[in-house]
Amino acid sequence: MTVAVAEGLMNGEGDENTAEKAIKDSMLKYGALFPYAGYGRAFRKWLSSRNPEPYNSFGNGSAMRVSPVAWWYKTLDLVELTAAACDLLSLGHKYDSGKEFRSPANLSAYQWV
């Protein structure tokens, strides 16, 4: 799904509204290509849904796929970068629990970009 996020960012050309849809489309595409890649039960259900909407995820998947956001938005400061990551990778999160996982992962990625 990290590759799907990177592809979505490139296809969305940096526009947050376009990128969010492009990330979702890429994640659905890669989920169909690799249906047995070790996704959690809720994420597999999201992938197979007719209308995938945010659900009550634990947030660890978003932490695993956040690194392309730091790569794509390398000109942002850390606060702006964290906000962008939280907005773009909230596909599976109805609530803010995923933010606590994305922020440390973003910091790590930010330091290496």
C-alpha positions, 0 to 999 in steps of 0.5 A: 500500500506504500506504493499505492500511496506514492502512485496516488500522490503522483497521479493527484499531482499534489492537489490534496483533493485530487490526491486523496481520490487518487490514493484511494483508487490506487489502494483499491487497485493494488488491493485487487492485484494483491488480495492476500498481502496480509491486510487486516480484516477491516481493511480487507472488508474496506477493499471489497466494499462497493463504496469504501468509506472510513471505518474504525481502524486502529491506524497502524496501516496508515503508519506503514504507508505514510513515507511517500507523503514525506517524500512528495511534500518535502518542502513543507515543514513538519507541522504542515507535513503531519497535517497533510499526512493525516488528511490524505491517509485518513481513508480508513479512520472515522476518528483521530486514533490514526494520527498518533501513529502517522505523526511519529512515522512522518517524523522519521520519514521527514528526517530522512528526506 
